[in-house]
Amino acid sequence: MGMLPGMINNIFFIIFPIILYQMFVTAGKRNFFVSHRISLTVLFSISIILCMSFPYQFINDDFIFDLRQVPNIVGALYGGPYVSAVLFVVMAICRLIVGGDGTDIAILNQFVLAATVPFLRPAFMRMSWLSKISTVFVISFLSLVFNITGGALLFGHPITNLFDIWLLLMVNQGVVSALAALLIEHIQRQEYMLNSLLKHEKLETVSHFAAAVSHELRNPIQSIKGFVQLLQSYDYNRDKQLEFHDTILKEINAAESLIDDYLIYAKPTYGQLETVSVFDEVRHILKVTGPYAASRQIEIRLEDSETDACIKADRQKFHQALINILRNGIEAMPTGGTFSIRVTSNNTKAFIELEDEGIGMTKEEVQRLGEPYFSTKIKGTGLGMMVTYSVIHQMNGDILVESEKEKGTTFTLVFPVCELKLEE
Protein backbone atom coordinates (compact mmCIF):
# COMPACT_ATOMS: atom_id res chain seq x y z
CA MET A 1 0.00 0.00 0.00
CA GLY A 2 1.35 3.47 -0.86
CA MET A 3 2.36 5.89 1.84
CA LEU A 4 -0.36 8.52 1.34
CA PRO A 5 -3.37 6.15 1.00
CA GLY A 6 -2.10 4.13 3.96
CA MET A 7 -1.68 7.26 6.05
CA ILE A 8 -5.20 8.41 5.19
CA ASN A 9 -6.56 4.99 6.18
CA ASN A 10 -4.76 5.11 9.53
CA ILE A 11 -6.08 8.59 10.26
CA PHE A 12 -9.60 7.42 9.41
CA PHE A 13 -9.22 4.40 11.73
CA ILE A 14 -8.38 6.80 14.57
CA ILE A 15 -10.93 9.54 13.91
CA PHE A 16 -13.81 7.14 13.19
CA PRO A 17 -14.51 6.00 16.80
CA ILE A 18 -14.39 9.59 18.03
CA ILE A 19 -16.94 10.70 15.44
CA LEU A 20 -19.03 7.60 16.16
CA TYR A 21 -19.03 8.56 19.82
CA GLN A 22 -20.21 12.07 19.00
CA MET A 23 -23.06 10.71 16.88
CA PHE A 24 -24.45 8.18 19.34
CA VAL A 25 -23.34 9.25 22.82
CA THR A 26 -26.02 10.26 25.31
CA ALA A 27 -26.32 14.02 25.33
CA GLY A 28 -25.02 15.96 28.29
CA LYS A 29 -22.04 13.76 29.24
CA ARG A 30 -18.99 16.00 29.56
CA ASN A 31 -16.13 13.55 30.10
CA PHE A 32 -15.12 11.73 26.95
CA PHE A 33 -14.42 8.31 28.49
CA VAL A 34 -16.06 8.35 31.91
CA SER A 35 -19.67 7.76 30.87
CA HIS A 36 -18.95 5.29 28.06
CA ARG A 37 -15.60 3.82 29.03
CA ILE A 38 -16.31 0.27 27.81
CA SER A 39 -17.73 1.30 24.44
CA LEU A 40 -14.90 3.69 23.66
CA THR A 41 -12.26 1.17 24.78
CA VAL A 42 -13.71 -1.32 22.32
CA LEU A 43 -13.77 1.28 19.55
CA PHE A 44 -10.16 2.35 20.17
CA SER A 45 -9.12 -1.31 20.31
CA ILE A 46 -10.61 -1.74 16.86
CA SER A 47 -8.66 1.36 15.74
CA ILE A 48 -5.41 -0.23 16.93
CA ILE A 49 -6.14 -3.52 15.18
CA LEU A 50 -7.01 -1.78 11.91
CA CYS A 51 -3.95 0.49 12.03
CA MET A 52 -1.67 -2.51 12.54
CA SER A 53 -3.47 -4.54 9.89
CA PHE A 54 -3.11 -1.80 7.27
CA PRO A 55 0.17 0.04 7.98
CA TYR A 56 1.74 2.50 5.59
CA GLN A 57 5.41 2.19 4.56
CA PHE A 58 8.44 4.35 3.91
CA ILE A 59 11.42 3.67 1.61
CA ASN A 60 11.07 -0.10 1.32
CA ASP A 61 9.00 -3.10 2.37
CA ASP A 62 11.25 -3.86 5.33
CA PHE A 63 10.38 -0.64 7.10
CA ILE A 64 6.68 -0.11 7.87
CA PHE A 65 4.90 2.28 10.16
CA ASP A 66 1.39 2.79 11.55
CA LEU A 67 -0.42 5.06 14.01
CA ARG A 68 -1.28 2.49 16.67
CA GLN A 69 0.23 4.68 19.40
CA VAL A 70 -2.30 7.47 18.88
CA PRO A 71 -5.32 5.55 20.31
CA ASN A 72 -3.10 4.33 23.15
CA ILE A 73 -1.96 7.81 24.13
CA VAL A 74 -5.39 9.43 23.75
CA GLY A 75 -7.09 6.55 25.56
CA ALA A 76 -4.60 6.69 28.44
CA LEU A 77 -4.97 10.45 28.93
CA TYR A 78 -8.76 10.60 28.67
CA GLY A 79 -9.63 7.15 30.03
CA GLY A 80 -7.11 6.46 32.78
CA PRO A 81 -5.18 3.32 33.83
CA TYR A 82 -7.82 0.66 33.10
CA VAL A 83 -8.47 1.86 29.58
CA SER A 84 -4.74 2.15 28.98
CA ALA A 85 -4.14 -1.40 30.25
CA VAL A 86 -6.74 -2.90 27.93
CA LEU A 87 -5.40 -1.02 24.91
CA PHE A 88 -1.85 -2.16 25.74
CA VAL A 89 -2.94 -5.80 25.88
CA VAL A 90 -4.70 -5.48 22.51
CA MET A 91 -1.66 -3.85 20.94
CA ALA A 92 0.78 -6.39 22.42
CA ILE A 93 -1.22 -9.37 21.17
CA CYS A 94 -1.48 -7.88 17.69
CA ARG A 95 2.23 -7.07 17.62
CA LEU A 96 3.16 -10.62 18.64
CA ILE A 97 0.92 -11.97 15.87
CA VAL A 98 2.56 -9.68 13.30
CA GLY A 99 6.03 -10.63 14.57
CA GLY A 100 9.25 -9.61 12.82
CA ASP A 101 12.07 -7.29 13.80
CA GLY A 102 11.24 -4.61 16.32
CA THR A 103 8.64 -6.59 18.25
CA ASP A 104 10.65 -6.30 21.46
CA ILE A 105 11.09 -2.55 21.47
CA ALA A 106 7.52 -1.98 20.20
CA ILE A 107 6.00 -3.89 23.13
CA LEU A 108 8.38 -2.26 25.60
CA ASN A 109 7.52 1.16 24.24
CA GLN A 110 3.81 0.52 24.61
CA PHE A 111 4.31 -0.85 28.11
CA VAL A 112 6.12 2.33 29.16
CA LEU A 113 3.27 4.41 27.72
CA ALA A 114 0.62 2.30 29.50
CA ALA A 115 2.54 2.47 32.81
CA THR A 116 3.27 6.20 32.85
CA VAL A 117 0.84 8.24 30.73
CA PRO A 118 -2.37 7.44 32.71
CA PHE A 119 -0.85 9.00 35.82
CA LEU A 120 -0.59 12.31 33.98
CA ARG A 121 -4.37 12.31 33.59
CA PRO A 122 -5.29 14.34 36.74
CA ALA A 123 -3.02 17.19 35.71
CA PHE A 124 -3.94 16.78 32.06
CA MET A 125 -7.69 17.18 32.69
CA ARG A 126 -7.07 20.50 34.48
CA MET A 127 -5.17 21.98 31.52
CA SER A 128 -6.57 24.37 28.95
CA TRP A 129 -7.48 22.84 25.61
CA LEU A 130 -4.38 24.33 23.95
CA SER A 131 -2.14 22.88 26.67
CA LYS A 132 -3.80 19.49 26.29
CA ILE A 133 -3.15 19.40 22.55
CA SER A 134 0.46 20.45 23.09
CA THR A 135 0.90 17.75 25.76
CA VAL A 136 -0.49 15.04 23.48
CA PHE A 137 1.89 16.13 20.71
CA VAL A 138 4.92 16.07 23.02
CA ILE A 139 4.06 12.63 24.46
CA SER A 140 3.58 11.23 20.97
CA PHE A 141 6.86 12.74 19.78
CA LEU A 142 8.82 11.47 22.79
CA SER A 143 7.31 8.01 22.40
CA LEU A 144 9.01 7.57 19.04
CA VAL A 145 12.22 9.09 20.40
CA PHE A 146 12.18 6.35 23.04
CA ASN A 147 11.42 3.78 20.35
CA ILE A 148 14.45 4.62 18.21
CA THR A 149 16.91 5.20 21.06
CA GLY A 150 15.67 2.31 23.20
CA GLY A 151 15.82 -0.03 20.23
CA ALA A 152 19.42 0.98 19.56
CA LEU A 153 20.64 0.90 23.17
CA LEU A 154 18.73 -2.11 24.49
CA PHE A 155 18.32 -4.35 21.47
CA GLY A 156 20.99 -3.19 19.06
CA HIS A 157 18.63 -1.98 16.35
CA PRO A 158 20.51 0.15 13.78
CA ILE A 159 19.42 3.72 13.25
CA THR A 160 21.92 4.68 10.58
CA ASN A 161 20.36 6.59 7.68
CA LEU A 162 16.94 6.45 9.35
CA PHE A 163 17.08 9.57 11.52
CA ASP A 164 15.47 11.78 8.89
CA ILE A 165 12.70 9.20 8.42
CA TRP A 166 12.13 8.87 12.15
CA LEU A 167 11.92 12.66 12.48
CA LEU A 168 9.22 12.72 9.82
CA LEU A 169 7.36 9.94 11.62
CA MET A 170 7.58 11.75 14.95
CA VAL A 171 6.07 14.92 13.52
CA ASN A 172 3.42 12.96 11.61
CA GLN A 173 2.29 10.96 14.65
CA GLY A 174 2.40 14.04 16.85
CA VAL A 175 0.17 15.99 14.47
CA VAL A 176 -2.38 13.16 14.21
CA SER A 177 -2.40 12.76 18.00
CA ALA A 178 -2.97 16.50 18.41
CA LEU A 179 -5.78 16.33 15.85
CA ALA A 180 -7.48 13.53 17.77
CA ALA A 181 -7.18 15.48 21.03
CA LEU A 182 -8.51 18.63 19.34
CA LEU A 183 -11.56 16.72 18.10
CA ILE A 184 -12.20 15.31 21.58
CA GLU A 185 -11.92 18.75 23.14
CA HIS A 186 -14.35 20.10 20.57
CA ILE A 187 -16.85 17.37 21.46
CA GLN A 188 -16.49 18.10 25.16
CA ARG A 189 -17.00 21.82 24.62
CA GLN A 190 -20.17 21.07 22.66
CA GLU A 191 -21.44 18.83 25.45
CA TYR A 192 -20.58 21.47 28.03
CA MET A 193 -22.59 24.02 26.06
CA LEU A 194 -25.46 21.52 25.81
CA ASN A 195 -25.42 21.03 29.58
CA SER A 196 -25.50 24.78 30.06
CA LEU A 197 -28.39 25.10 27.64
CA LEU A 198 -30.38 22.35 29.38
CA LYS A 199 -29.76 24.01 32.73
CA HIS A 200 -30.87 27.35 31.31
CA GLU A 201 -34.05 25.78 29.92
CA LYS A 202 -34.85 24.27 33.32
CA LEU A 203 -34.39 27.64 35.00
CA GLU A 204 -36.54 29.26 32.32
CA THR A 205 -39.25 26.65 32.93
CA VAL A 206 -39.15 27.36 36.66
CA SER A 207 -39.44 31.07 35.87
CA HIS A 208 -42.46 30.43 33.65
CA PHE A 209 -44.04 28.30 36.35
CA ALA A 210 -43.53 31.04 38.93
CA ALA A 211 -45.02 33.63 36.60
CA ALA A 212 -48.01 31.43 35.78
CA VAL A 213 -48.72 30.53 39.41
CA SER A 214 -48.37 34.16 40.48
CA HIS A 215 -50.65 35.35 37.70
CA GLU A 216 -53.34 32.72 38.21
CA LEU A 217 -53.39 32.74 42.03
CA ARG A 218 -53.43 36.52 42.37
CA ASN A 219 -57.05 36.87 41.27
CA PRO A 220 -58.65 34.42 43.74
CA ILE A 221 -56.37 35.61 46.57
CA GLN A 222 -57.25 39.27 45.95
CA SER A 223 -60.94 38.36 45.85
CA ILE A 224 -60.72 36.42 49.12
CA LYS A 225 -58.75 39.26 50.70
CA GLY A 226 -61.40 41.79 49.68
CA PHE A 227 -64.32 39.82 51.08
CA VAL A 228 -62.48 39.18 54.37
CA GLN A 229 -61.78 42.91 54.72
CA LEU A 230 -65.44 43.68 54.07
CA LEU A 231 -66.52 41.20 56.74
CA GLN A 232 -64.08 42.81 59.19
CA SER A 233 -65.13 46.39 58.41
CA TYR A 234 -68.93 46.13 58.25
CA ASP A 235 -71.63 44.36 60.20
CA TYR A 236 -73.49 42.51 57.46
CA ASN A 237 -76.63 40.50 58.10
CA ARG A 238 -76.45 36.71 58.20
CA ASP A 239 -77.64 36.18 54.62
CA LYS A 240 -75.01 38.55 53.24
CA GLN A 241 -72.29 36.89 55.31
CA LEU A 242 -73.29 33.48 53.95
CA GLU A 243 -73.17 34.90 50.43
CA PHE A 244 -69.64 36.18 51.06
CA HIS A 245 -68.65 32.83 52.58
CA ASP A 246 -69.88 30.99 49.49
CA THR A 247 -67.91 33.32 47.22
CA ILE A 248 -64.77 32.89 49.32
CA LEU A 249 -65.13 29.08 49.21
CA LYS A 250 -65.51 29.19 45.42
CA GLU A 251 -62.32 31.24 45.10
CA ILE A 252 -60.47 28.84 47.41
CA ASN A 253 -61.67 25.89 45.32
CA ALA A 254 -60.48 27.66 42.17
CA ALA A 255 -57.04 28.16 43.71
CA GLU A 256 -56.89 24.50 44.81
CA SER A 257 -57.86 23.38 41.31
CA LEU A 258 -55.06 25.50 39.84
CA ILE A 259 -52.50 23.99 42.22
CA ASP A 260 -53.74 20.49 41.41
CA ASP A 261 -53.24 21.20 37.69
CA TYR A 262 -49.65 22.23 38.30
CA LEU A 263 -49.01 19.13 40.38
CA ILE A 264 -50.36 16.98 37.53
CA TYR A 265 -47.73 18.50 35.26
CA ALA A 266 -44.88 18.43 37.76
CA LYS A 267 -45.40 14.93 39.17
CA PRO A 268 -46.49 11.58 37.71
CA THR A 269 -50.13 10.66 38.09
CA TYR A 270 -50.56 7.68 40.38
CA GLY A 271 -54.32 7.53 40.25
CA GLN A 272 -56.30 4.35 39.79
CA LEU A 273 -55.37 2.87 36.43
CA GLU A 274 -58.11 0.86 34.83
CA THR A 275 -58.94 -0.68 31.50
CA VAL A 276 -61.20 1.63 29.53
CA SER A 277 -62.79 1.46 26.10
CA VAL A 278 -61.49 4.35 24.05
CA PHE A 279 -64.67 4.79 21.97
CA ASP A 280 -66.98 4.57 24.99
CA GLU A 281 -64.97 7.17 26.92
CA VAL A 282 -64.91 9.55 23.96
CA ARG A 283 -68.68 9.17 23.59
CA HIS A 284 -69.13 9.91 27.31
CA ILE A 285 -67.03 13.07 27.07
CA LEU A 286 -69.10 14.33 24.15
CA LYS A 287 -72.19 14.21 26.37
CA VAL A 288 -70.42 16.56 28.76
CA THR A 289 -69.10 19.00 26.15
CA GLY A 290 -72.07 18.80 23.76
CA PRO A 291 -74.12 21.64 25.34
CA TYR A 292 -71.08 23.94 25.42
CA ALA A 293 -70.42 23.28 21.73
CA ALA A 294 -74.05 23.74 20.78
CA SER A 295 -74.16 27.13 22.54
CA ARG A 296 -71.38 28.28 20.20
CA GLN A 297 -73.07 26.94 17.02
CA ILE A 298 -70.59 24.06 16.69
CA GLU A 299 -71.56 20.55 15.64
CA ILE A 300 -69.52 17.73 17.12
CA ARG A 301 -69.44 14.77 14.76
CA LEU A 302 -68.27 11.41 16.14
CA GLU A 303 -67.65 9.02 13.29
CA ASP A 304 -68.81 5.43 13.77
CA SER A 305 -66.04 3.16 14.92
CA GLU A 306 -65.68 -0.59 14.57
CA THR A 307 -62.83 -0.74 17.07
CA ASP A 308 -63.26 -1.87 20.66
CA ALA A 309 -59.68 -0.96 21.59
CA CYS A 310 -58.94 -0.65 25.28
CA ILE A 311 -56.17 1.25 27.04
CA LYS A 312 -54.89 1.55 30.59
CA ALA A 313 -55.80 4.98 31.93
CA ASP A 314 -56.69 7.08 34.91
CA ARG A 315 -60.26 7.73 33.79
CA GLN A 316 -60.59 11.17 35.40
CA LYS A 317 -57.30 12.49 34.00
CA PHE A 318 -58.05 11.00 30.60
CA HIS A 319 -61.34 12.87 30.54
CA GLN A 320 -59.61 16.07 31.59
CA ALA A 321 -57.04 15.83 28.79
CA LEU A 322 -59.68 15.24 26.09
CA ILE A 323 -61.93 17.98 27.40
CA ASN A 324 -59.02 20.46 27.29
CA ILE A 325 -58.41 19.66 23.61
CA LEU A 326 -62.12 19.79 22.79
CA ARG A 327 -62.58 23.10 24.56
CA ASN A 328 -59.59 24.65 22.78
CA GLY A 329 -60.90 23.42 19.43
CA ILE A 330 -64.36 24.81 20.11
CA GLU A 331 -62.94 28.18 21.16
CA ALA A 332 -60.80 28.23 17.99
CA MET A 333 -64.04 28.38 15.92
CA PRO A 334 -65.63 31.70 16.94
CA THR A 335 -68.02 31.66 13.97
CA GLY A 336 -69.10 28.04 14.43
CA GLY A 337 -68.29 24.96 12.39
CA THR A 338 -67.83 21.22 12.68
CA PHE A 339 -65.59 19.36 15.13
CA SER A 340 -64.86 15.83 13.88
CA ILE A 341 -63.67 12.93 16.03
CA ARG A 342 -62.46 9.53 14.81
CA VAL A 343 -61.37 6.53 16.89
CA THR A 344 -59.26 3.86 15.14
CA SER A 345 -56.79 1.18 16.16
CA ASN A 346 -54.42 -1.50 14.96
CA ASN A 347 -52.81 -4.44 16.75
CA THR A 348 -50.66 -2.27 19.01
CA LYS A 349 -51.97 1.30 19.01
CA ALA A 350 -55.23 3.17 19.51
CA PHE A 351 -55.74 6.53 17.79
CA ILE A 352 -58.06 9.40 18.63
CA GLU A 353 -58.21 12.11 15.95
CA LEU A 354 -59.78 15.43 16.94
CA GLU A 355 -60.14 17.84 14.01
CA ASP A 356 -61.52 21.38 14.17
CA GLU A 357 -62.15 23.99 11.47
CA GLY A 358 -60.74 26.83 13.51
CA ILE A 359 -58.15 29.54 13.06
CA GLY A 360 -55.23 27.09 13.06
CA MET A 361 -51.65 27.65 14.16
CA THR A 362 -48.26 28.32 12.63
CA LYS A 363 -45.48 25.70 12.77
CA GLU A 364 -43.77 27.72 15.49
CA GLU A 365 -46.93 27.76 17.60
CA VAL A 366 -47.39 24.00 17.15
CA GLN A 367 -43.83 23.37 18.33
CA ARG A 368 -44.44 25.40 21.49
CA LEU A 369 -47.69 23.68 22.45
CA GLY A 370 -47.47 22.27 25.95
CA GLU A 371 -44.90 24.80 27.14
CA PRO A 372 -45.73 26.52 30.41
CA TYR A 373 -47.25 29.96 29.96
CA PHE A 374 -47.61 29.67 26.19
CA SER A 375 -51.06 30.07 24.69
CA THR A 376 -52.54 31.15 21.37
CA LYS A 377 -55.41 32.79 23.24
CA ILE A 378 -55.13 36.41 24.33
CA LYS A 379 -55.97 35.70 27.98
CA GLY A 380 -54.64 32.13 28.06
CA THR A 381 -51.75 30.89 30.16
CA GLY A 382 -51.10 27.59 28.36
CA LEU A 383 -51.86 25.70 31.56
CA GLY A 384 -54.58 23.53 30.00
CA MET A 385 -52.41 22.20 27.18
CA MET A 386 -49.44 21.83 29.52
CA VAL A 387 -51.51 19.57 31.75
CA THR A 388 -52.91 17.71 28.73
CA TYR A 389 -49.44 16.88 27.39
CA SER A 390 -48.31 15.75 30.84
CA VAL A 391 -51.33 13.48 31.34
CA ILE A 392 -51.03 11.87 27.90
CA HIS A 393 -47.31 11.21 28.33
CA GLN A 394 -47.84 9.73 31.80
CA MET A 395 -50.19 7.23 30.17
CA ASN A 396 -47.38 6.28 27.72
CA GLY A 397 -49.25 8.09 24.99
CA ASP A 398 -48.16 10.62 22.40
CA ILE A 399 -49.68 13.72 20.81
CA LEU A 400 -49.29 14.53 17.11
CA VAL A 401 -50.45 17.93 15.88
CA GLU A 402 -51.08 19.10 12.33
CA SER A 403 -52.26 22.65 11.78
CA GLU A 404 -52.42 25.37 9.18
CA LYS A 405 -53.48 28.97 9.59
CA GLU A 406 -57.16 29.53 8.79
CA LYS A 407 -57.62 25.85 7.90
CA GLY A 408 -57.95 24.20 11.29
CA THR A 409 -56.02 21.84 13.52
CA THR A 410 -55.93 18.07 13.97
CA PHE A 411 -54.80 16.49 17.24
CA THR A 412 -53.99 12.77 17.06
CA LEU A 413 -53.66 11.01 20.41
CA VAL A 414 -51.78 7.70 20.26
CA PHE A 415 -51.97 5.13 23.08
CA PRO A 416 -50.66 1.58 23.45
CA VAL A 417 -53.50 -0.93 23.27
CA CYS A 418 -54.18 -2.81 26.48
CA GLU A 419 -54.31 -6.60 26.14
CA LEU A 420 -56.67 -6.94 29.05
CA LYS A 421 -60.39 -7.09 28.29
CA LEU A 422 -63.02 -5.00 29.92
CA GLU A 423 -64.84 -6.63 32.78
CA GLU A 424 -68.37 -7.64 31.90
N, C-alpha and C positions, 0 to 999 in steps of 0.2 A: 504494500500500500504506500502511495506517495506521502511525502511529509505533510503537505498542506491539507489534503483530504483527511489524513489520519488525525492531524491536530484538531480539525474542525469536529470530527467524530468524538474525540476525547472531551472537548469542551462541551459538546451537547450532552454527553453522558453525565457530566458534572452538574450542568445547569438544569437538566430535565427534572430531577427529584425536587429541586428547590421550587421550580415553577409549578410542579404537580402539587406540592404542599400549599402554595398560595391559592391554587384553584379549589382545593377540596378541604382545606383546614377549616375547623369551626371558627367562626368570626369572633373577634374579641380576645384571642389568646396572644399575649405580647411576646412571650419567650419562644424562640424558634423551636427548641427541642423539648422543653419541659412538658408541654401538654400532649405531645405526640412523639415521645421519645422512641417507642418501639417502631412505629411506622417509618420514621425518618431514618432510623438505623438500618432498617431493611432496604430502604431506597438507596442510601449511600453505599451499602454493601453491594447492591446491584451495580452502582456506578463504578466501584472498584473492579468488580469482575469484568465489566464491559471494557473499561480502560485497559486492563491487562490482556484481555482477549483480542483487542484491536489496537495494538500500539502503533505509533508512527516512528519512522527510522531516520537516522542521519548518516550520511557518508556511504555506509555499506550495510549488508544484511547482518553482520556480526554485532553491530551496535544499534540497539533499539531503545526507545524511550516512550514512556506513557505518563499520564497525570494522576496516577493512583494516589499520590501523597496528598493531593488537594482535598478529597473527601475526608481523609484521615485527619488532616490539620483542622479543617473547618468543623468536623464532627467533634473533635476533642475540645476545641475552644467553646463551642456553643452547647455541647451535650454533656461534657464532663467525663470522669474516669470510666464509667460503665460503657458508655457509647464508644469511647476510644478503645477499650479493651476488645469489644466485639469486632470493631473494624480492623483492629490489628490481627485478630485470629483469622478473619476472612482473607486479609491480604497475605498473611503468612502461608496459609493453605494453598492459595492460588499460586504464590511464588514457588512453592515446593513442587507443585504440579508442573509449572512451566520449566523449572530446572535451569541448567546451564550456568555459565560463569556469572559471578556476581550475586548468586543467591544468598551467600553468607552475609555480605555487607548490606544487601537490600533488607533482609530480615532484621539484622541488627539495627539498621537505621530506623526502621519502623517501630522497633521495640523502644528505642530511645525516645521517639516522638510520643508513643503511647504512654510511656512512664513519666514524662516531664511536662508535656504541653497541657494536659488537663488541669494541672495545679496552677497554671497561669489564669485559669478561667475566672476566679473571683475578681482579680484585678482587671482582667480583660473586659468583663461585663460592666465595669464602672467607667470605662474609657469613653471618650467621644467617638462618633462614628468614623471620623478621619483617623484618629489614633488606632482604632480597631483595624482598619484596612491596612494601615502602615505596619502594624504588628504582624498581621497575617502574611504580608509580603516578606518581612524580615525573617520570620520563622521558616517560610517556604524556601527562601534563598539559602539560609544557613543549613537547612536540612540537606540540600545537595552539596554544600561545602563539606559537611560531615561525610557524606557518601563518598566523595572523591578522595578526600584526605584519609578517612578511615579505611577505605579499601586499599589505599597504597601502603599505609603504615601497619595495618593489622593483618592484611591478607596478601600483600604484595601485588596488588593490581596495578598495572602500568597506567600512567597518566600522560605519558609523552605524546605530544601532538594532539591532545584532546582538550587542553585547557580552554581554547577558544570555543570549542563546542559546548563544554560544560558551562561556560559563562552564558552562552546563549540559552541553554536549558534552564539555568537558574533564573534568568530574567523572565523567560517564558512562563515557567511554573509560578513564579511570584506574581506575575500579572494576572494569570488565571485565578490564582488563589484570592487575590485582592478583588477581582471581579465577582467571585462567588460571595465573598464577605459583603461587598457593596450591595449585591442583590438581596442578601438576607437582611441587612440593615434597612433597606428600602421597604421590605415586607413588614418588618417590625415597626417602622414609623407609620406605615399605613394602618396597622392594627392598633397602634397607640391612638391615632387620630379617630379610628372607629370607636374605640372605647370611650374617648372623650365625647364623641358625638352621641353615643348611646346614653352616657351620663347626662349630657345636656338635655336630651329628649325626655329623660325621666324627670329632671328638674322642671322642665317646661310643662310636663303633664301635671305634676304636683301643683304648679302655679295655676294652671287652668282649673284644676279641681278646687283650689282655694277660692278662685274668682267665682266659679259657678256656685259653690256652697254659700259664699258670702252674698252673692246676688239673690239667690233663691230663698235663703233663710231670712233675709232682711225684711221682706214684706210681712210674713206672718209674725215675726218678732215685734216689728213696729206696731202692727195691729193689736197684738196682745198687750203690749206696753201701754197703748193708748186707752184701751178699755179698762185696764187695771187702774190707771191714773184717774179715769172718770169715776170709777167706783170708790176711790179714795177721797175724791174731792166733793162729790155730791151724794146726797141721801136719796137714792132712787127707790121707787116702790119695788115690791117683790117681783112683780111680773117683768119689770124692766131689767132687774138684776139677773133673773133667769135668762132673759134674752141675751144679755151680755155674756153670761156664762156659756151659753150654747155657742155663741160666736167665737169665744176664746177657745173652747174645746175643738171647734172645727179648724181653727188656725193651728192648734197644737197637732191635730191629726195630719194636717197638710205638711207640717214640718217633719213629723215622724215618717210620713210616706216618702218625702224627699230623701231623708237619711237612709231609709231602707233601699231606695233606688241606687244610691251611691255604694252601699254595701254589696248589692248584687253585682255591681261592676268590679269592685275592688277585691271581692272574695268569692271563691267557688260556691255554687249553690248546692247545699247538701240536703235539699228537701226530699220528700218521698218520691222516689223514682218508680214509675209504674208503666206497664205496657198499655199504650194508647193507640187507637186507630186514627191515622192521620186524617182521613176523609171525614170521619165522624166529628173529630175535634174542630176541624175547619168549619163544618156545617153548624156546630154549636156556637162558634164565635160569630158567625154571620147573623145569628139571631140576636146577639147582643149589640152588634154594630149596625144592623139594618135600619133601625129608626133614625140613627144619627145621619146615615147616608141619605135616607129618603128626605130628611129635612133640608138637605143641600142639593136636591134634585139629581142625585147620583144613583144609578142602578148598579147593584152588585150582582154579577152573573157568575154563578158557580157551575162550571161545566161538569156533566155527568162523568163519573169515574168508575172504572171497572176494577180498580185496585183495592185491596183490603190490607195494604201495607201497615205494619205496626212499628212503632219506635219506642224506645225507652225515654221517658221524659218526666220532668216535674210538671204536672198538668197546669198548675197555676201560673208558673213562670212561662210556660209554653204559650198559654193564652195571652199573657201580657206582651210577649214579643210580637205575636201576630197582630194583636190589637194596635200596637204602636205603628207597625207598618201600614195597616189598613187606615188608621187615622191620618197618617202623613199623606197617604195617597189620596184620600178624600179631600183633605185640605189643599192638595196641589191642584184640584179641579174647581176653582171658584165659580165657574159658569156651568157646572154640572158635567155629566158624561157617564161613561160606563167603566166599572172596575171589574176586571175579569180575573177569575181564580181557577187554576187547574191543578189537580193532584194526580201525579203519575208515579210509577216505580219500576224498578227492574229487580234483578235477583239480589242486589246488595244495597241499593240506595232508594230512598223515597224523595220525591221532588214536589215542592209547593211553589207554583208560579203565581205571583201577584202582579198584575199589570194594570196601570192606570193610564188615563189619557190627559195627564196634567201638564204642568209647565216644563217638566223635565229638568235635567241638570247638565252641567258641563262635565268633561272628563276630570277636571281638577276637583270639582265638587264631589263627584263620585268617589274619588280616591280618598277624600277626607271624611267620608261618612263614618260615623262611629267614634270620631275624635271627640274628646271632652270639649265642651263649649264651642262646638261648630254646628251651625244650623243654617239651612237655606231660608228659614222663616225670619222675618224682621225681629220678632220678639222671642224667638226660640233660643234655647241654650244648648241644644244637641244632646240633652240628657236622655231623652227617650230612645234615640237610635244608639247611643252609647250602651245603654242597658240592654237593648235588643241584641246587639252584636255579642255582648258578654254572655247573655243567656244562651244564645244559639251555639256559641263556641263551647260553653260548658257542657252542652249536650252532645259534644263531638260532631256538631253540624257545621255547615259553612253557608256563607251568604254570597251570592253572585248578583251583581247589579249591572244592568244595561239601561242607558238613558241617553236621550237626545233632547236638546232644547226645543220646547214647543211641540214635542211629539210623544211625551210620556216617559214613564219609567217602568221597568220590569225587575222585580226582586224574585230571585230563585233561591229558595231555602233547600239545602241538601242535608239529609240525615241518613245515618246507617240504619238499615232495616233490622228490626229485632226479630230473632228466630222464635221467640216465645209467642204463643198464641194468646189471644184475649180469653179471659175466663168467661165461661158461659153464665 
